[in-house]
Amino acid sequence: MNHIKEIAIKAVETVTGITFDEMNSLGPNGNISRKNEHVTGRRFICALLYENHIRLSLKEIGEVFNGQDHSTVINALRKHDNYIATDKNYSEVWFKVREEFKSKKSAFDSKELLNSEEYRNHVKDTLKRCMEEGERCIDILRNAVLLTPPTAQDLGFSVVNLNE
């Protein structure tokens, strides 16, 4: 199921030329980017995930985008349907995204993708991001421990009052 998310993201990146990190970036106010091209890219990914019935809840789809709420996903899907019906340029890009998604999914299903240089590079990049995130978390924990040393209870020792 996770491969569908990755394929959807890759399809949108390929057609729009905008990376997922750009689409998912936070603005100076700490909120997710509201640039039109970023919103459109996220909307396309939501629609692909929802349309392909991969058993993700609306909440799980929202979590792909910095933990957005399920109502944000509902709104994105409604706007997507509205734009498909009313905006020719949006529809054309959407159909390109959909075709790219189908092509990438078909390649993945037929195992062609597993042997491609693009997929190997994608796996390397994903692994690198995971390792960087893990290192960042370890640094945060290490700093937290250095700033506030653990108590005896934190270490699993029971504290006995020797004065009683």
C-alpha positions as CSV (number, residue, x, y, z in Angstrom):
1,M,0.0,0.0,0.0
2,N,2.9,2.4,0.7
3,H,4.1,2.0,-2.8
4,I,0.9,3.5,-4.1
5,K,1.6,6.7,-2.1
6,E,5.1,6.8,-3.5
7,I,3.8,6.2,-7.1
8,A,1.2,8.9,-6.7
9,I,3.8,11.4,-5.4
10,K,6.2,10.5,-8.2
11,A,3.5,10.9,-10.8
12,V,2.6,14.3,-9.6
13,E,6.2,15.4,-9.3
14,T,6.9,14.2,-12.9
15,V,4.0,16.0,-14.5
16,T,4.1,19.2,-12.4
17,G,7.9,19.5,-12.0
18,I,7.3,20.3,-8.3
19,T,8.9,18.1,-5.7
20,F,6.9,16.6,-2.8
21,D,9.1,18.5,-0.4
22,E,8.1,21.8,-2.1
23,M,4.4,20.9,-2.0
24,N,4.6,19.9,1.6
25,S,6.8,22.7,2.8
26,L,5.9,25.0,5.7
27,G,5.6,28.7,5.2
28,P,7.1,31.3,7.5
29,N,4.0,31.1,9.7
30,G,4.5,27.4,10.3
31,N,1.5,26.4,8.2
32,I,1.7,24.3,5.1
33,S,2.3,26.3,1.9
34,R,-0.6,27.9,0.2
35,K,1.1,28.6,-3.2
36,N,-1.4,27.6,-5.9
37,E,1.0,25.1,-7.6
38,H,1.7,23.4,-4.2
39,V,-2.0,23.3,-3.3
40,T,-2.8,21.8,-6.8
41,G,-0.1,19.2,-6.4
42,R,-1.4,18.1,-3.0
43,R,-4.9,18.0,-4.4
44,F,-3.8,15.7,-7.2
45,I,-2.1,13.4,-4.7
46,C,-5.2,13.3,-2.5
47,A,-7.3,12.5,-5.6
48,L,-5.0,9.7,-6.7
49,L,-4.9,8.1,-3.3
50,Y,-8.7,8.4,-2.8
51,E,-9.5,7.3,-6.4
52,N,-7.4,4.2,-6.2
53,H,-9.1,2.8,-3.1
54,I,-6.0,1.9,-1.3
55,R,-7.9,1.6,2.0
56,L,-6.5,4.8,3.4
57,S,-8.8,6.8,5.6
58,L,-9.2,10.5,4.9
59,K,-7.2,11.1,8.0
60,E,-4.4,8.9,6.8
61,I,-4.3,10.7,3.5
62,G,-4.1,14.0,5.4
63,E,-1.2,12.7,7.4
64,V,0.8,12.4,4.2
65,F,0.8,16.3,4.2
66,N,2.3,17.3,7.5
67,G,-0.7,15.8,9.5
68,Q,-3.5,17.7,7.8
69,D,-7.0,17.1,9.1
70,H,-9.5,14.8,7.3
71,S,-11.7,17.8,6.6
72,T,-8.8,19.4,4.6
73,V,-8.8,16.2,2.5
74,I,-12.6,16.4,2.0
75,N,-12.2,20.0,0.9
76,A,-9.4,19.2,-1.5
77,L,-11.4,16.4,-3.1
78,R,-14.5,18.6,-3.5
79,K,-12.4,21.4,-5.1
80,H,-10.7,18.8,-7.3
81,D,-14.1,17.6,-8.6
82,N,-15.2,21.2,-9.1
83,Y,-12.0,22.1,-11.1
84,I,-12.3,19.0,-13.2
85,A,-15.8,20.2,-14.2
86,T,-15.0,23.9,-14.8
87,D,-11.3,24.4,-15.5
88,K,-9.9,23.0,-18.8
89,N,-6.2,23.5,-18.0
90,Y,-6.7,21.8,-14.6
91,S,-8.4,18.9,-16.3
92,E,-5.7,18.5,-18.9
93,V,-3.0,18.4,-16.2
94,W,-5.0,16.0,-14.1
95,F,-5.4,13.6,-17.0
96,K,-1.7,13.7,-17.6
97,V,-1.1,13.0,-13.9
98,R,-3.5,10.1,-14.0
99,E,-1.8,8.6,-17.1
100,E,1.6,9.0,-15.5
101,F,0.3,7.3,-12.3
102,K,-1.1,4.4,-14.3
103,S,2.1,4.1,-16.2
104,K,4.3,4.1,-13.1
105,K,1.9,1.7,-11.3
106,S,1.9,-0.7,-14.2
107,A,5.7,-0.6,-14.3
108,F,5.8,-1.2,-10.6
109,D,3.3,-4.1,-10.8
110,S,5.3,-5.7,-13.6
111,K,8.6,-5.3,-11.6
112,E,10.2,-3.1,-14.4
113,L,10.4,-0.3,-11.9
114,L,12.4,-2.4,-9.4
115,N,15.2,-2.8,-11.9
116,S,15.3,0.9,-13.0
117,E,17.9,3.4,-12.0
118,E,15.2,5.9,-11.1
119,Y,13.7,3.5,-8.6
120,R,17.1,2.6,-7.1
121,N,17.9,6.3,-6.7
122,H,14.4,6.9,-5.2
123,V,15.1,4.1,-2.6
124,K,18.5,5.6,-1.8
125,D,17.0,9.1,-1.4
126,T,14.2,7.7,0.8
127,L,16.7,5.8,2.9
128,K,18.9,8.9,3.3
129,R,15.9,11.0,4.4
130,C,14.9,8.3,6.9
131,M,18.4,8.1,8.3
132,E,18.6,11.9,8.6
133,E,15.3,12.1,10.4
134,G,16.4,9.3,12.7
135,E,19.6,11.1,13.5
136,R,17.6,14.3,14.1
137,C,15.4,12.5,16.6
138,I,18.3,10.9,18.4
139,D,20.0,14.3,18.7
140,I,16.7,15.7,20.2
141,L,16.5,12.9,22.7
142,R,20.2,13.1,23.5
143,N,19.9,16.8,24.2
144,A,16.8,16.2,26.3
145,V,18.6,13.7,28.4
146,L,21.6,16.0,28.9
147,L,19.4,18.9,29.9
148,T,17.3,16.8,32.3
149,P,19.0,13.7,33.6
150,P,16.7,10.8,34.2
151,T,15.3,10.1,37.6
152,A,15.6,6.7,39.4
153,Q,12.0,6.0,38.4
154,D,12.8,6.8,34.7
155,L,15.5,4.2,34.8
156,G,13.2,1.6,36.3
157,F,14.4,1.7,39.9
158,S,11.9,1.8,42.7
159,V,12.6,4.5,45.2
160,V,12.6,3.4,48.8
161,N,12.4,5.9,51.7
162,L,15.1,4.8,54.0
163,N,13.9,7.0,56.8
164,E,10.8,5.0,57.5
